[in-house]
Amino acid sequence: MTFRRAAIPALTGGLVITLLLWWAGASEQALQLRATTSVFDIKSVVELRRWLAPWSYDPPTGSLSDGTGAGTAGTAGAGAALTGSTRYADLYATAMQIRFVALFVFFLAGALLLIHRIPPARRRAPALLLSLWAWAPVAAKLAVTVSAPWLIASRGHGSYRILPQLAGVIASSGPVTVFAGLLTALLTVLVARLTDKGAEPLPRRTVPSRAARLAASAGTAVVAVSLVVLSHQSVAARIQTSFGGGGLLSEPGDLLRQWLLLGAWTGPAAGAFGDWLLYRTVDVLMLAAVWWSLRLLPGLLTRTTAPAMAVGGVCATVSGLLVSQVLHMALDDTADVWGPVHRFSELGNGVPAALTFGVLAGLTALLTLRLSGFNDPDEPSASTSPATAASPSPTSAE
């Protein structure tokens, strides 16, 4: 699909996910009504508010600085407090504006590339749907990251432990982005199918099985470094605690954990060997899902460029991560303690690490394909049909 055709569904998807998360954030205040506890239990209400708070324009109570100093008193102190509170409220509003604009831009950029390289034809629609669904929480996480400095500044103590604060903000986008991303992906693929009608369908390319398997294995090995090696309890603890120091950029352990660890070899914390083995089986299934996605990716793409493989690697890693989180939900037995909503609380965790190692996995798979001898043919222009491009000209025939 040409970029011109792909722009329409990509713009639609960007608007849909932005409006969905804006509506979700606006609904956060409704959970404070007394009648809410008659529909949900109190623990579920608290969990739902935690999901929606990162997208709410109304700051959490007590989260903004009052702007007062130690020496203010009386009327002057009250005026300074009002002025300071207004300034910090303006910073919070700016952070949310940046967050929603960045969400639209990041989703639009990824969706445009995915729809262009994985057009919804020739049985590619399911792959496009899963890719767009996986890209939605990535775009949301990037938007939260970009807007984090303004949000931290609105609390009035941005210079205090800024890296742990940044890690906390990045981790707060919540499972709501996964649910919003599913609806967004469905609508985007539907619009893409309607937009692609009448276009010349590009055939799916045949990738040598050996090259595809080698590329998928190399990419999966990169993801396994995070899931198996870095996420191991002893290594994760060293990453978390070994980077000390002082000043503004002290304690980067929390931030490194967000961007390096896909999981944790600590669950269940205590129990029989069978329980431990069951959780490790879920990790193996995650790697199998990543391998299968990377195995199919070169054949699904109309052209295996570096940006397409990088974004495809991210979507493959996030898809495998969601598979593991759904399986962990089936093993979770804390619903009776924390409420049924808490069962979904792990959805969307680990997306920064999936972004980091997904990009590396996609590029590693592309390099492996090139070293194995697989090269893309020249991509035909939009004005030239495949039949015309394949037939020789009279001059060349002579």
Buried (B, 14 or more C-beta within 10 A) or exposed (E): BEEEBBBBBBBBBBBBBBBBBBEBBBBBEEBEEEEBEEEBBEBBBBBBBBBBBBBBBBBEEEEBBBBBEEEBEEEEBEEBBEEBBEBBBEBBBBBBEBBBBBBBBBBBBBBBBBBBBBBBBEEBBEBBBBBBBBBBBBBBBBBBBBBBBBBBBBBBEBEEBBBBBBBBBBBBBBBBBBBBBBBBBBBBBBBBBEBBEEEEEBEBBEBEEEBBBBBBBBBBBBBBBBBBEBBBEEBBEEBBEEBEEEEEEBBBBBBBBBBBBBBBBBBEEEEEEEEBEBBEEBBEBBBEBBBBBBBBBBBBBBBBBEBBBBBBBBBBBBBBBBBBBEBBBEEBEEEEEBBEBBBBBBBBBBBBBBBBBBBBBBBBBBBBBBEBEBEBEEEBEEEEEEEEEEEEEEEEEE
